[in-house]
C-alpha cells in the first residue's frame, strides 16, 4: 500500500495537467513560479508530477525509497569521518527516519529536505578528504537542489573555519554564495515568484520570531508534542508492522555482538551542527511564517535540529547491546506507526477524490454557486490533526477543478468566520461570497445538499474542533496571550 501523494502534490499535478515531459522542461521561470527556486529538484524530482500525474503512485513511492537509501549512505559517509562505522550508520538512519519530521519521508515534494543535506554532508566529506574538485561539484548540486540548503552550507562551513582550513571553507561556501545570489536574482527579475522573506518585518517582529524558533523547536523535539506524537504513532501500528519490528529486533539481538565505545569527538563538529540549527532559526525568522511543530506537514522545518539530535544520540549511546536495542525499540515503533498512518490516509484521500469524480450532483451545480466542503480537513493522529488535505484552499481548488464547474469552493473549519455576507478564512485571509446559491458537500458521506446563508453559522458550529497543538488547551489564558503576541498569525488556533 503506497504512501502516495499529499499536500501541494495535488496542486502541482493540477498545474501540469496535460503537459508532456518536453512541455515540462521547456517552461519559463514565469510559468514555473517559485518551484524554480529549487532548480535541481525541479528537473530531477518534480518531472514526475507532469509525467505520472495522479496515477502510478507506486513510482512516487519507489523514488521516495531510493531517495532515502541514497541519503542514508551519503550521511553515513559524513559521520564516518568523526565516529566509528556502527555509530555513523546509526546517526544516518536516525536523521533520515526520525519521527519528528515524517513529512520529509512521505510527502514527495519535500524529499529535498533530506536529500539536500545528505548531498551537502557528503560533499563536506569529500572536501575534508582532499577530493576538492569532486566535492565542489557535489556542493553545487546540493546547494541548488533546495532553498533549504543555506543553513547547511554556511553552518558546515563553520567546521572548516574552526579547524582553520580556510581553503576548504571557501570551496564549500562558494556554491552557497552562488545559490543565494541566484535566489535573489530570480526574486528581483520574476515578479510572480512567492516572496518568502517578509519585507515588512520590523526589528521587533524579527526578535519575536528569533525567540519563537528555539522555543518551538525544543518543545517539538523533546517536549510534550514529540512524546504525544510517539504515543499516537505507536497506537497506529498495524499487525504486519508489528511482525516486521519483532523480526528486526530478534535479528539485531542475535547478530549484533558488540557496539563500539563512546569516544571524544572534535569540538568543531558540535559547533558546526549547532551553527546549522541557529542559521535555520534566522532563516525562518526572516519569513515570519514558520514556527516548529511535531505535527502537520510543516514539521519539515525540524530537519535542521534533527541532524544535531541524531548526532548526539549516536555519539553518546552507551557501548552495550541493551542500550542499542532499547534505542531501536523506541525508534522503530513510531517510525512504522507513522508509515501505516500515512498509507491509510492516502487510501482515504484516494476514496474521497474518486467520490468527487463520480458524484453527479456535484457536476450539476451551477458555476456561479458557492460550494462549502465539510470533513477531511486533516488526518487524525490520535487526538491531533496531522496531515493536511482540504484544510489547504489551493488543494481544494486543485482537486475539484476538473470535476465541477464551480468557481467558488471553500472547506469550512471551526474558526471560519462570517463577515458582511462573506465566509472568511482567518488563517489564509481568503473570503468567499454567501450571496450566491449555496451548496454543502459532505466529503465523508459523499452527499450534496442545498442550503441558505442562514444555515451557515449553525454549520460552522457543528464542525469538530481541530487540535493542532496541546497549547490550544490554554485558550483565554496568559499562554494564549504570549503566543499571539509573539506570532499574531497563530490566533486562529484559539478560535
N, C-alpha and C positions, 0 to 999 in steps of 0.2 A: 504494500500500500504506500504510494508516494506521498511525500510531504507537500509536494505541489507548489502552487502559486499563492502569493499573499500580497496584501497591501498595494503599493504602487505598481506591482507587476501587471495588474489588470488594466491600469490606466495607460501604461506604456504600450502594452499589447494593442489596446484600442487605437492609440495614436498611430501605430504602424500597420493597422489593418489594411490588407491589400498590397502591402509592399513586398517586392521580391528582395533577395539578398543584395542585388545590384542597386535597387532603389534605396535600400537602407544605407549602404556605404557611400552613395552619391549625394547625400543630404548636405546642405549648407549649415553652418552654426545657427543661423536664424531658425531653420526648420527643426534642428535637433533640440535647441533650447539648452537648459542647464546640464543635460546629460553630457554635453561636450566638455564640461569641466573635468570629466573623468575619461579622457580620450582613449586610453588603452583598455579600460573596462568596456567602453562603448563598442569598440571594434572586436575585442576578443571574447567578451561575455554576452553583451546585450544584443548581438545579432540574433540570438535565439528568439527574442520577442517577435521579430519580423518574420523569421523563417518558420518557427514552431507554433506561434500564436498560443491559443489556449489548449491546443492538442499536444499529444506526445509528452505528457508531464513526466513520464519516466526518464526522458532525456534530460530534462531540467535537473532531476534528482541525480542522475549519473554525473552530470557536470558538478553538482554540489559535492558529491562524494570525492570526485577527482581533485577538486579544489582543496578539500580538507586533507586528503592524503599528501598532496604536494606541500601544503602549508606545514603539516606535522614534520615532514622531512627537513624543510628549509629552516624552521625554527630550531629543530634539534641540532643542526649544524652550527647555528649561532651559539647555543648554550653549551655545546661540547667544547668550545674554546675556553670555558670557565669552570666546568664541573665534569664529573665522571659521566660516562655514557648513560648509565642507568638513570641518574638524576636528570640528565639533559633530556632524555626521551619522556620522562615523567612531566617535566616542565612544559615540554612541547604539547603533549596530549592535554594537559590541564588547560593551557591557554586556548587551544582550538575548540575544545569541547566544553569549556566552562559554562555551567548552567546560568550564570549571571547574564550572559549575552547570547542566549539561544537563538535570537533573531538572526545572527550572522551565520548560523548553520542552515536555517530552513527558509529564509526569505532570499530568493535568488538575487534580487537587486543588491543586497548587502554582502554578498560574498567578498566584495572588495575590501571590507573592513577587516577581514582576517588575511586575505591574500596579499594585500599591500604591505602590512607589517612583516609578513613572512618573507616576502621578497627582499625587503629592506634589511631585515635581520641577516638574511643570507648574504646580501651584498656587503654588509659590515664584516661578516666572517671572511669573505674573500679579500677585502682590503686589509684586514688585520693580518692575514696570512700572505700578504705581499702580492696578491693577484690583482694588481691595481687596475689595469685596463679592463679586465673582465668585471671586476667589482664596480667600476664606474658605469659601465653599460647596464649592469643589473640594477644599479641605483636609479638610473634614468627610468627604467621600466617601472620600478616600484613607486617612484615619485609621480609619474604621470598616470598611474593606474587609478588613483583616487584622490579626491580633495581632502581625504582624511590623512594623507601622508605627512604633512609638515611637522606635527609634533614628534613623530618617529624620526624623521630626518634630522631635525635640529637637536632633539633630545639625545639620540645616539651619537651625534657628533661630539657631544659633551664628553663621552667616554674617551675619545681620541685626544680631545683638548686637555682633559685632566691628566692623561698619560704623557702629555707634551709631545704628541705625534701630530705636529701641525700639518704636515703634508697630507697625511691620511685624512685628517679632519677636513681640509679644504676639498679633497677629492670627493669625500662623502657628502659634504654640504652643498657643493656646487649644483648638482641636479635639483636639489630642493629650492635653491635660489631661482633657478631657471623655471621651475614649476610655479613658484609664487608670481614671477614676472608674467608667465603665460596666463595664470588665473586672472590677474588684474587687467592684462591687455584684453582678454576676452570680455571681461565685465564692462570695460570702457568703450569697446568697439561694437558690442552687440547688445542693444538696449533690452531685448527680450529675455535675457538671462536672469534667473532668480537672484535677488540680492540677499545674500546670507549675512553679510556684515551690516549691522544696523547703523546707518549714517546718523540717525537721530539720538543715538545712545549718549547720554550725558556721563560725566565722570562719576557722579553718584550712582547712576544706574549700573555702570561698569563695575564699580566697587561692590555693589549689592550682588551682582552676578558672580564676582570672584569669591564672594562668601558662600553663595548657594552651591557652587561647583564642588568644593571639597566636602561640605556638609551632606549634600545629596549623594555623593559617591560613597562616602563612608557608611551612610545609612543603607544604601542599596547593597553594598558589598559585604558588610559584616553586621548590619543592624537587623531589626525585625523583618524588613522586606525580604532579605535574602533567605532567612530561615523559614518564613511563611511560604516562599516560593519552593524551597526544597521539600517542605512538608506536602504541599499541594501536588508537586510533581510526582512524589512517591505514591500518592493516592491515585495518580493517573496511570500507573504501570499496568500493562496488560500481561496476560498469562505467559505468552511467548517470551516477552521481555524478561520476566522473572526467571524463566528457564535459562535464557542466554546469560543473564547475570550470574546465576548459580554455576554454570559451566565455566565462565571466565574465572570466578573465584576459586573453584576447585583446581583448575589448571594452574593458576598462579600459585596457589598454596603448595602444590606438588612440585612444580617446575622451578620456582624461584628459590634457590638455595641460600643466597646471601644478598646483602644490599650494601653498597659502598658507604664508607664512613663520611660523616659531615666534615667538610674541610673549609678552611678560611678562603673567602672569595675576595677579589680585589674591590677596593672602595669605589673605583671608577665605575664598576657595573651598577652598584647601588645608586650612585649619583646619576648615572645616565638614565636608568629606568625611572627614577623619581622625576628627572627632568622631562621625560616623555609625558608623564602624568600632569605635571604642572603646566606644561605648554598646552596640553589639551584643555585644561581649565581655562586658560587665557583665550584659546580659540573659540570655545563655546560661549564664553562671557561676551565676546565681541558681537555675537549674533543676537544675544538677548532672548534666544528661543529655546534653549535646551537646559534642562536640569537632568540629573541622572535618576534612573528608575530601574528596578529589577524586573518590572512587568512592562508589557506593551512592546510594540515594535521599536520604540525609542530606546530600548535597552542596549542598542548597538553602541551607544556613547560610552558604555562602561569598558570597552575593549582596552583602552589605554591603561587603566588601572589594573585590569585583569592580567596584563603582562607582568606587572610587578608582583601581584599576588601569586601567580603561577610560579614565578622565580623563587619567591620566599618559601612556598610550600615544598617545592622540590629541594631547595638548598638546605632547609632546616629540618626536614623529615628525619626522625631518629633512625639510626642504622640497624634496624631489626625488621624481620619479616612481618611481625604482628602490626607494626605501625604502617607498613606499606599496604597490607591487606585492609586495615581499617580505613585508610585514605581511599582505597579502591572502592570499598562499600559505600561510603558517604558521597563518593563522586559519581559512581556508575548508576546508582539508583535514581537520582534526579535526572541524569542525562537520558536514560532510557524512558523515564516517565514523561519528560518533555517531548521526546521524539514521538511517543504514542499520542500525546496531546495534539501536536501539530498535524500528524497524519489524520487523526479523527476529525479535526476541524477542517482540514482540506476536503475530506469526504463530504462533510456538511455543506461547505461552500459550493461544491460541485452540484449537489442536490438542489440547493437554492437557485443557482444560476440556471439549471435545467428547467426548474419550475417556472422561472421568469420567461424563458424562451418559449415554453409551451402554453403559457396562460393566455387564453383567447380574450378574456376580459380586459387584460392589460393592453392588448393590441387595439381594442376598440375605443379606448379613452381618447378624447379629443386632444389635439396638440396644444391648445391654449389653456388646458386644465392644470391644476397643481396636484401632484401625486405625493402623498405622505406615506413614508415607509415606516413600519414598526418591526422590531425584532432583528436579531442577528447583527447587532452593532459590534459586539466583541465575542470572542470565545470566552468561556468561563473556566479559569484555572482555580479550582476551589471556589472561594467566595470572590475572587478578584477577576476583573475584566482584563483579558490578556491580549489576544491577537485582534487587531482592528480589522473590521470588514465594512459594514455600512456606516460606521462612525466617520469614515472619510468621505466628504462630499464629492471629491473627484472620482472616488471609486464607485459611488452610487451612479454618477453620470456615465462612467465607462461601461458598467455592467448593463444598465438599462438602455444605453444609446442605440444599439442595433436591434432592440426588441420591442420598442414602443415609439409612438410619435410624440410623446410628451416632452415638453421643453423644460418644465419646472418640476423638479423632483427633489424631495428632501426627506432624510431619515430623521425622525424626531427622537430626542433624548429627554430625560427628566429635567435638564437645565435649559431646554428650548424655551424661548420667551415669545410673547405676543406684544407687538408694538405697532400701533397705528395701522392696523389691517395687514400686518406682515408677521410671518413666523421668522424669528431671529435666532441664529446660532451664535451665541456669545463667544464660543471658542474660536471660530473661524471668521467672525464678523460678516457672515452671509445672511441675506434676508430673502424671503420667498412670499409672494403675494397670496393673501387669503381671499382676494376679491374674485378670483377665477372660480370655476366649478371645481369642487374638491372631491378627491377620492383617497381612500386609505387602502394600502396593500399590506396585509399581514404576511410577512415573509416566512413566518414559522408555520402558518396554516395554509399558505398559498391561496388566500382569499382576498377579493377586491370588493369594496363597498363604497357607495356614495355617501358623503357626509356634508353637513353645513358648517359654517365658520363657528357657530355656537357650540358645536360638538368638540372643537379642537382643545379648549382648556381642559376638559374632562379627559380627553385622550392623553394629553401630556401628563396629567396626574397619575394615570394608570401605568405609565412606563416604570419598569423596575429600576431601583437605584443602581447606579453604576459605581462600583468600588474600584478605584484605580490605585489607591494608596491608603494605608491604615490611618494616616493623619486626618482623613475625612471624618473619623470618629470624633474629632475635636472641633467640630463645627461650632461657630459662635463663641469661641474661647480665644485666649491670648495666642494660642498656637496658630489658629487661622489668621489672626491679625499680623503676626510676624511673617508668615508665609506670603500673604498677599502684599505686605509692604515690600518684601524682598523681590517678589515677582507678581505684579498685578495681573498678568495674563492667567495665573492659576486660580483666580477667583471662581471660575466655573466649577471647580472641584467641590465647592462648598454650597452650590445652589440646591 
